[in-house]
Amino acid sequence: MDIRSKAIVMSIFLVNMLLAKPIIQDNLFCDSNNGLLSFKLNPESDSYSITKNQPFESEVRTVDKHPNCFNVRAGRSNNGKNVNWVKDKLQSKDIPWSEANATSSEYSSDNLPRKLNFALIGQLTYKHSGKVAICDNVIIGEGHLYGIAFKNNWWVFNNFTRFSHTLDCHDEEGKQVFLSLYQSGKADHIIFTFVDPR
């Protein structure tokens, strides 16, 4: 297929996307180390942001066949307003956007996303090898990678800790624990690891 034909096919695809009725989709977020993952939205009314007219299910579900994943059921439409929502959440904790730490599931030329399909804030729970991390006020967002392959990628923003690419968490008894985040190279996976950052 020559360049002109590819451009025509892509134009038709984009027009169809614009005209199509928004649909709710499965958006899996997984741990590459096969730990058990779950996510619960914060109780406040503005615990998520999604592009106007896109559907969103407020219950984030674990995946029976893949316990290392949870599923955010939502529509997909990239928008800068979802990034602004994340900025507002960070700035409410005195973290300017220029100093925000975020980990992307797959390589991105940007250190921080420019647009997101949606974003949410809540409690992430991670279990692996008998250890438990309960991480409050974690912000995650789904972005979109353009180029050779059109696919979505996840962004995880550290929950107001001073350590880069690290979540400040606690175990079931309230003892402080830390989770380090690494890029996995897969669009729907992040690598979680227990660490001592001191």
N, C-alpha and C positions, 0 to 999 in steps of 0.2 A: 504494500500500500504506500503510495507516494505521500509527500507532505501535504499536498492540497487535499487529497482524499481524507487524510487523517484530520485535517482542520475541519472539513465538512462534517465528518462523523462526530467530532467533539462539539461542534456548534449545535448539531441536532440533539446531542445528549444534554447539553446545558440548557437548551430551550425547553426540552421535555422536563428537566428538573424544575425549572422555574414555573412551568404551567401545572405541574403535578400537585395533587393535594398532599400536604405534609403527612408522613406516615411515622408511626412509632417503630423504633428499631431496637434490637438487642445491642448493647454496647458493653462488651466484656472487658473487665479490668482484672489482670491476673498477676500472680507472683511466680517468677521463674524458678524459685527454689522449692516450689510445691508446699509452701506453708498454707495454713487455713486463713482465708481472708474474709472479713465482713465489714460492712459500712452502714452507719445509721445517720441519717440527716439530723442536724441540730433542730431543736423544737421551734425555734423562732420562725416567723412567717417568711422571712427572706433568706432561707437556707439554700436557695439555688437561684441560678439565672439561666434562662434559655431564650433563644431568639424568638421574637414575636411570632405567634401563630403556630409554633412548633409544639407537639404534644410532649408531656412529661409525666411519668409515674413517680409519685413521691416515695414509694417504698423501694429501697434498693435491695435486691434479692441475692442470696447466695445461689450458686449453681450446683445442683445435686451431682451431676456427672463430673464436675470439675470443682472440687472444694477449694482449690487455690484461686478461684475467681469469684467476683461478684458481678452482677449485671445491672447496669443503669438503663432502664427502658425510656428512651427519649428520641425525639426527632433530631435530625442533623442539618444544621445550617450555620455556617461560619458567620460570626458577627463580632465587631469590636466592642459592642456594649457589654458582652459577657466578660471580656478582659477588664473593662472599666469597673465591673462589679467586683472582680477579684482585687483590683487596685484599691477600691474603697474598703474592702475587708482588711487588707494589709495596712492601709493608712490609719484605720481605726486603732491599730496596735502600734502606731508610730513607726511603721516600716515603709519608707518610700519605695516606689516601684523600682528605682534604679538600684536599690540594695536588696531586692527580693531574690530569694534562692528558689529555683525550680529545677526539677529533674524531669527530663523528657524520656518517654519510653523508647524512642528511636531517634537517631541523629537528626538534629535540626540546625540549620545555619543560624538560627536565632537563639539567644540565651533565654529569652522570655517570649511567649506567644504574642502574636499581633491580633489574632482572632481565635475564638473558641466556639464550638458548637453549643456547648453548655458548660456550666461550672457549678459545683456544690461544695458545701462545707458541712463537716460532721465528724463523727467518731469512727476511726478506723481501728479494727482489732486484728491483730496478726498473731498466729500461733505456729511455733515450729520447734521441734525437738524438745518438747516439754516446757518451753519458755512462752510467755504471753506478753504482748505489748498492746496496751490500750492507748490510742493516740487521739487526743481531743483537738478539735478545731483544725482538722486537716482540710485543706482546700485542694480539690482535684478538678481538672477540666479536660475536656476532649477537644483537641485541635484537628487540623487537617494538613496533610503533607501533599504538596503539588510536585509535579515533575514527571518522571518516567511512570511512576505508579501513583494512582490516586488512592490514598488510604488515610485513615484517621490515626492519631497518636494521642497518648495521654500525657498530661502535665500534672506533677504533684508539687505543691508549694509547701515548703517547710512551715510547720505550725508555730511560727513566731520564735523559733530557737535561734541562737547566734551561730550555730554550727551549720556550715554549708552542706546541702544535700542530706540532711539528717532530721528525723522527726523526734521530738521530745515527748516521751510517753511514760507510762507507768504500768506496773504489773497489777495483778488482781488484789494485792495487798497494799497498793499505793506506792511501792518503791519505784524510784525513777529508773527508767531504762531508755535506751536510744536505739532507733532503727536507722540504718544507713540505706540510702537509695542509689541504685545504679541503673544506667541505661542498659537495656537488654538487647537492643537491636531488633526487637519484635514490636510491632505496632501496639499490641494489646498487653504487653508484659512489662513489669518493672521488677528489678532484683532487690529484694529486701534482705537485710543482714543485721543481726544484733551486733552492736558495737559499744565500746567504751571510749568516748571521744576525748577523755581527759588526758 
